[in-house]
Amino acid sequence: MRKLQVLLADDHTLSVEASTTLLEPEFEVARSLTDGRPLLAPAPRLSPDVIVIDLGMPLLNGLRCRKI
């Protein structure tokens, strides 16, 4: 069975690392990013099952990314 693919974006490196460590046994973490802007290019190409985005990132946060 294929693992669900997750894309992570959080400006706190420790949060991304901790989330990746927690998720990897059950999910495939396709990519983890520390800003929402670089998320825009790979998201459509990777077509992940779930995108987890921090709501408090300074440049492009989870609220502004909701249309991707």
C-alpha positions in Angstrom: 0.0 0.0 0.0 1.3 3.5 -0.9 2.0 5.9 1.9 0.2 9.2 1.8 2.4 12.0 0.6 2.8 15.1 2.8 4.3 18.5 2.0 5.3 20.6 5.1 6.0 24.4 5.3 6.9 26.1 8.6 9.4 28.9 9.3 10.6 27.2 12.5 13.2 24.6 11.5 12.8 22.6 14.7 9.1 22.3 14.0 9.7 21.0 10.5 12.3 18.5 11.8 10.0 17.3 14.6 7.0 17.0 12.3 9.0 15.1 9.7 10.3 12.7 12.4 6.8 12.1 13.7 5.2 11.7 10.2 7.8 9.6 8.4 6.9 6.2 9.9 3.4 6.4 8.5 3.6 9.0 5.7 6.0 10.0 2.9 7.2 13.6 3.6 7.7 14.7 0.0 9.3 18.0 0.9 9.7 20.3 3.9 10.2 24.0 3.4 10.7 27.0 5.7 8.7 29.5 3.7 5.5 29.4 1.8 6.8 30.9 -1.4 9.0 28.0 -2.5 6.0 25.8 -1.9 4.1 27.2 -4.8 6.3 25.7 -7.5 6.6 22.0 -6.3 3.0 21.6 -4.9 1.2 21.2 -8.3 4.0 19.0 -9.6 4.3 16.7 -6.6 0.5 16.6 -6.1 0.7 15.7 -2.4 -2.2 14.2 -0.6 -1.8 16.7 2.3 -0.1 20.1 2.6 0.6 21.3 6.2 1.4 25.0 6.3 2.2 27.2 9.3 -0.4 30.0 9.6 2.2 32.4 11.1 5.0 32.5 8.5 6.1 36.1 7.6 6.1 36.1 3.7 3.5 33.6 2.5 1.6 31.9 5.2 -1.0 29.2 5.3 -3.9 31.6 5.0 -2.5 33.2 1.8 -1.5 29.8 0.3 -5.0 28.3 0.6 -5.7 28.7 -3.1 -3.0 26.4 -4.3 
